[in-house]
Amino acid sequence: MNTTYLPSDFLPIVVQFGLAAGFIVLTMIVTHRIGPSRKSKMKDDPFECGIEVKGDARTPISVKYFLVAILFVLFDVEVIFMYPWAVNFQNLGMLGFIEMLVFMALLLSGFYYIIRKGVLEWEQ
Amino acid sequence: MELTEFVIKSLVILVIFGLTLLIAMYSTYGERKVAGFIQDRLGPNRAGPFGILQPLADAGKMFFKEDFIPAQANKWLFIAGPCLAMLTALMTSAVIPFGDSIRYDGLEVAVQAVEANIGILYVFGIVSLGVYGVMVGGWASNNKFSLLGAIRAASQNISYEISMGLSIVAILMMTGSLSIREIIEQQHGGNWNIWYQPLGFIIFITCAFAECNRTPFDLPECETELVGGYHTEYSSMKLGFYLFAEYINMFISSAVISALYFGGYNYPGMDWVYAQLTSAFGDVAGHNVATLIGTAAFFAKALFFVFFYMWVRWTLPRFRYDQLMNLGWKNLIPLAILNIVITGTGVLFLKPIITALLN
């Protein structure tokens, strides 16, 4: 496998990005140009099943969603810590495995704590 | 990188880009045909023979529809939402090796846009950015249903990303590399990861369903509760982009599944086929034909999983929101950690015993 990379080796990503972005921009312009455009006050309102719109949509929402997002940040960082360990797992051998077991035990105790705290109870 | 290599790579990218779009287009047709078959009806059969032109008709209709932007919406973000969703969907295929390599003029060019040693991390990074497309679009619509759908989509995607990441850690422990090509090459000769990682595979495919917002996890666009979810206000090709991005994600995740667990471009008896082809057509042409067959095998595997997505859609009912979150957090994460521990024990203790017994 290739182990040394030059910046030019990643040039195809730029090609792919250009292709994707070009396709998207072109499609957007074309569809905007060729479609009809009829405006009216009722039509431009947000769709709420025909009932008159009350207030703004951006009202406060359940805090559970934010808690999930914060927990995601914590756990995802912990998952990312495991990646370099996993790649070197066979070189690290037994000691590395035990160390990771300790790390995972700590992770799971935090996990147990948030479950006992009822953070993930959606029924309430 | 030399110019010839760059041109070949660009052609490969172009072909894969075209194929991805074509497959995404015909997935809509396939989905309706599979739905028809499972529900004992015909599915689309009016446009062309067997309704084969139906996706073209749909695309044409989408183009000619009014490009509608609600008065209260945040105009530029409203446009940016579907564009972001589509862009992230189209960028993912860059690191997936669709085949072995092409020999041309003494060069050996891999059938892959970028042979990065961080392949799987790149896929993860781009897939996580996909949340932005949905979130931006739903928020910019300024519609209560859209916002609820977008928030549901975001919290569902991030919840399942954790167990997805954990299920891949087990694969990395076995292969010791983040490069998808390396992972595929280690599965050469029927040595597929699915035999070692059945639990990891089940976790990964469940998370892939949730990441693509597919049934049974399609709560972000659950029509009984949220009208259309995050794309309630969208019309024309902007709606088309959201739907298209979903189908592209389906195909890409199927490709990743077949690369990680089902040997990618490896197929049974490929060494024999390779030897036959190189002796018949010579070193260069035979190698290229063998690569082509491998690529066909890869696409066949990926398309099987696209079919699997559709099959599940018409088999399982939708989850309730609390069930979805409980499955993601309370079941899949502990299971994925258990899988890592089992894999670690297996590699450290079982593997030496088995190799000692075999020798």
Contacts between the chains, C-beta under 8 A, distances in Angstrom:
chain1	res1	chain2	res2	distance
A	1	B	117	7.0
A	1	B	177	7.3
A	1	B	179	6.2
A	1	B	181	7.2
A	1	B	182	5.5
A	2	B	115	6.0
A	2	B	117	7.2
A	3	B	117	7.3
A	5	B	116	7.7
A	5	B	117	7.4
A	6	B	1	7.4
A	8	B	1	4.6
A	9	B	1	6.1
A	9	B	114	6.9
A	9	B	115	7.6
A	10	B	114	5.8
A	10	B	116	7.3
A	11	B	1	6.3
A	11	B	6	6.7
A	12	B	6	7.7
A	12	B	9	4.8
A	12	B	10	7.0
A	12	B	13	5.9
A	12	B	94	6.9
A	12	B	113	4.3
A	12	B	114	5.1
A	13	B	91	7.9
A	13	B	94	5.3
A	13	B	113	6.6
A	13	B	114	5.4
A	15	B	9	7.5
A	15	B	10	5.3
A	15	B	13	5.5
A	15	B	113	7.5
A	16	B	13	5.3
A	16	B	17	7.2
A	16	B	90	7.6
A	16	B	91	6.4
A	16	B	93	7.7
A	16	B	94	4.9
A	16	B	113	5.5
A	17	B	91	6.5
A	19	B	13	6.7
A	19	B	14	7.0
A	19	B	17	5.5
A	19	B	90	7.8
A	20	B	17	7.5
A	20	B	86	7.5
A	20	B	87	5.5
A	20	B	90	3.8
A	20	B	91	6.0
A	21	B	87	6.6
A	23	B	17	7.9
A	23	B	90	7.3
A	24	B	83	5.1
A	24	B	86	5.4
A	24	B	87	6.0
A	24	B	90	7.9
A	24	B	241	7.4
A	25	B	83	7.9
A	27	B	237	5.6
A	27	B	241	7.6
A	28	B	79	6.9
A	28	B	83	6.6
A	28	B	237	6.9
A	28	B	238	7.7
A	30	B	63	6.7
A	30	B	237	7.9
A	31	B	62	7.4
A	31	B	63	5.3
A	31	B	65	7.9
A	31	B	67	5.6
A	31	B	236	5.2
A	31	B	237	3.7
A	31	B	238	7.7
A	31	B	240	7.9
A	32	B	67	4.7
A	34	B	63	6.2
A	34	B	64	6.1
A	35	B	63	7.4
A	35	B	64	6.1
A	35	B	65	5.6
A	35	B	66	4.7
A	35	B	67	4.7
A	35	B	236	5.6
A	36	B	66	5.1
A	37	B	66	6.1
A	37	B	67	7.3
A	38	B	66	7.0
A	41	B	71	7.9
A	43	B	68	7.9
A	44	B	70	5.6
A	44	B	71	3.6
A	44	B	72	7.8
A	45	B	70	7.1
A	45	B	71	7.0
A	45	B	72	7.5
A	46	B	70	5.6
A	46	B	72	5.9
A	46	B	73	7.9
A	46	B	141	7.0
A	46	B	142	5.9
A	46	B	143	4.0
A	46	B	144	7.5
A	46	B	233	6.7
A	47	B	70	8.0
A	47	B	143	6.2
A	47	B	145	7.4
A	47	B	227	6.9
A	47	B	232	5.7
A	47	B	233	6.3
A	48	B	143	7.2
A	48	B	144	6.6
A	48	B	145	7.4
A	49	B	227	7.0
A	56	B	142	7.1
A	57	B	141	7.6
A	57	B	142	4.9
A	57	B	143	5.4
A	57	B	144	4.7
A	57	B	146	7.3
A	57	B	147	5.2
A	58	B	139	7.5
A	58	B	142	7.0
A	58	B	147	6.8
A	59	B	144	7.9
A	61	B	147	7.6
A	61	B	148	7.5
A	61	B	151	6.1
A	65	B	151	5.3
A	65	B	154	7.7
A	65	B	155	5.0
A	68	B	155	4.6
A	68	B	158	6.9
A	68	B	159	6.2
A	68	B	325	7.5
A	69	B	154	7.5
A	69	B	155	6.7
A	69	B	158	6.4
A	72	B	158	4.1
A	72	B	159	6.7
A	72	B	161	7.3
A	72	B	162	6.6
A	75	B	162	4.8
A	75	B	333	7.5
A	76	B	158	7.7
A	76	B	161	6.7
A	76	B	162	5.9
A	76	B	165	7.0
A	79	B	162	5.9
A	79	B	165	4.1
A	79	B	166	5.8
A	79	B	169	7.2
A	80	B	165	7.5
A	82	B	166	7.4
A	82	B	169	4.9
A	82	B	340	7.6
A	83	B	121	7.1
A	83	B	169	6.8
A	83	B	172	6.7
A	83	B	178	7.3
A	86	B	169	4.6
A	86	B	170	7.8
A	86	B	172	3.8
A	86	B	173	4.7
A	87	B	172	5.6
A	87	B	176	5.7
A	87	B	177	6.5
A	87	B	178	6.1
A	88	B	176	7.3
A	89	B	172	7.6
A	89	B	173	4.3
A	89	B	176	6.8
A	89	B	344	7.0
A	89	B	347	7.1
A	90	B	173	7.6
A	90	B	176	5.4
A	90	B	347	6.8
A	91	B	176	7.8
A	93	B	348	7.1
A	94	B	348	6.3
A	97	B	344	5.1
A	97	B	348	5.9
A	100	B	344	7.3
A	101	B	341	7.1
A	104	B	337	5.8
A	104	B	340	7.4
A	104	B	341	7.3
A	107	B	337	7.7
A	108	B	334	7.4
A	108	B	337	6.7
A	111	B	333	7.0
A	111	B	334	7.7
A	115	B	329	7.9
A	115	B	330	6.6
A	120	B	325	6.2
A	120	B	326	7.1
A	120	B	329	5.2
A	120	B	330	6.7
A	122	B	321	6.2
A	122	B	322	3.6
A	122	B	325	5.6
A	122	B	326	7.7
A	123	B	322	5.8
